[in-house]
């Protein structure tokens, strides 16, 4: 062993001692410090307004719920919540085709509505609405098979079916 080897070994020993001393000093500091206090997250204005509009919808006051949903759609055009609410209003009014269009916009803006692992999951409801809309469109297509609007509606329904199944996106 030459001089360079001895110097290297002593340097390593000193570094290990210094690192151990620093860890023990800062480790006791972290344990005895402040207690963990969870941060309270306040809901955003959009969430509060959506909850209020949902209360109107559940109470059967579709006019107020629709007015609030339209205002929210205008104010937050890139959020899926107002579109989902508007789809629920159309569904309550027994207008499944209009509901499908609104749900499509909501799902495009926020795909979490179709993710089972999130609290926003709406997949079962959307599947039911899509089935109802498809049945109505098919009946109308038998009556007027050349209607381009109905064919476009069928494309939207197929798109949503694929999204619900998880094959598109």
C-alpha positions in Angstrom: 0.0 0.0 0.0 1.4 3.3 -1.0 0.7 6.8 0.3 -2.1 7.5 -2.1 -4.0 4.5 -1.0 -3.7 5.4 2.7 -4.8 9.0 2.0 -7.9 7.7 0.1 -8.9 5.3 2.9 -8.6 8.0 5.5 -10.6 10.4 3.3 -13.4 7.8 3.0 -13.4 7.1 6.7 -13.7 10.9 7.4 -16.5 11.2 4.9 -18.5 8.3 6.4 -18.1 9.8 9.9 -19.2 13.2 8.7 -22.2 11.8 6.8 -23.3 9.8 9.8 -23.0 12.8 12.1 -25.1 14.9 9.7 -27.8 12.3 9.3 -28.1 11.8 13.0 -28.3 15.5 13.6 -30.9 16.2 10.9 -32.8 13.0 11.6 -33.6 14.0 15.2 -34.5 17.4 14.0 -37.2 16.0 11.6 -38.7 13.7 14.3 -39.0 16.4 16.9 -40.3 19.2 14.6 -43.8 20.3 13.7 -46.6 17.9 13.6 -48.2 17.0 10.2 -51.3 19.1 9.6 -53.3 18.2 6.5 -54.1 21.0 4.2 -57.8 21.8 3.8 -58.7 22.2 0.1 -61.6 24.5 -0.5 -63.9 23.8 -3.5 -63.5 26.1 -6.5 -66.3 28.4 -7.6 -67.1 26.0 -10.4 -67.6 23.1 -8.0 -69.8 25.2 -5.7 -72.0 26.4 -8.7 -72.3 22.8 -10.1 -73.4 21.5 -6.7 -76.0 24.2 -6.4 -77.3 23.5 -10.0 -77.4 19.8 -9.2 -79.6 20.6 -6.2 -82.0 22.4 -8.5 -81.9 19.4 -10.9 -82.7 17.0 -8.1 -85.5 19.2 -6.8 -87.0 19.1 -10.3 -86.4 22.8 -11.1 -85.0 22.2 -14.6 -85.4 25.8 -15.6 -83.0 27.2 -13.0 -80.7 24.3 -13.4 -80.5 24.9 -17.1 -79.9 28.6 -16.7 -77.1 27.9 -14.3 -75.6 25.2 -16.6 -75.7 27.5 -19.6 -74.0 30.3 -17.6 -71.3 27.8 -16.4 -70.8 26.6 -20.0 -70.2 30.1 -21.2 -67.9 30.9 -18.3 -66.0 27.6 -18.2 -66.0 26.3 -21.8 -63.0 24.0 -21.2 -64.5 22.2 -18.2 -66.5 19.0 -18.5 -68.8 19.6 -15.5 -71.2 22.1 -17.1 -71.6 19.9 -20.1 -72.3 16.8 -18.0 -74.9 18.8 -16.0 -76.5 19.9 -19.2 -76.6 16.3 -20.4 -78.3 15.3 -17.2 -80.9 18.0 -17.7 -81.6 16.8 -21.2 -81.8 13.2 -19.9 -84.3 14.3 -17.3 -86.4 15.9 -20.0 -86.4 12.6 -21.9 -84.2 14.0 -24.7 -81.5 11.3 -25.0 -80.1 12.5 -28.3 -79.4 16.0 -27.0 -78.0 14.5 -23.8 -75.6 12.3 -25.9 -74.2 15.4 -27.6 -73.6 17.1 -24.2 -72.1 14.0 -22.7 -69.7 13.7 -25.7 -68.4 17.2 -25.1 -68.1 16.5 -21.3 -66.2 13.2 -22.0 -63.9 14.9 -24.5 -63.0 17.6 -22.1 -62.6 15.3 -19.0 -62.0 11.6 -19.8 -62.2 10.9 -16.0 -66.0 10.6 -16.4 -65.3 7.2 -17.9 -62.5 6.1 -15.6 -63.8 3.6 -12.9 -60.9 4.6 -10.6 -62.0 8.2 -10.2 -64.8 9.7 -8.2 -66.1 11.4 -11.3 -67.1 8.0 -13.0 -70.4 8.3 -14.9 -69.9 5.3 -17.2 -73.1 3.3 -16.2 -75.3 6.3 -16.7 -73.7 7.2 -20.0 -74.1 3.6 -21.3 -77.8 3.7 -20.5 -78.3 7.0 -22.2 -76.4 5.9 -25.3 -78.5 2.8 -25.6 -81.7 4.7 -25.3 -80.5 7.3 -27.9 -79.4 4.6 -30.3 -82.8 2.9 -30.1 -84.6 6.2 -30.8 -82.2 7.0 -33.7 -82.7 3.6 -35.3 -86.5 4.0 -35.1 -86.3 7.4 -36.8 -83.8 6.1 -39.4 -86.3 3.4 -40.4 -88.9 6.2 -41.0 -86.5 8.4 -43.0 -83.3 6.5 -44.0 -81.8 9.5 -45.9 -81.7 11.9 -43.0 -78.1 13.1 -42.7 -78.6 14.5 -39.2 -79.6 11.1 -37.9 -76.6 9.5 -39.5 -74.4 12.0 -37.8 -76.1 11.3 -34.5 -75.4 7.6 -35.0 -71.7 8.4 -35.5 -71.7 10.3 -32.2 -73.4 7.4 -30.5 -70.9 4.9 -31.9 -68.1 7.2 -30.8 -69.4 7.3 -27.3 -69.9 3.6 -27.2 -66.3 3.1 -28.1 -65.2 5.6 -25.4 -67.3 3.9 -22.8 -65.9 0.5 -23.8 -62.4 2.0 -23.6 -61.4 1.4 -27.2 -61.1 5.1 -28.2 -58.9 7.6 -26.6 
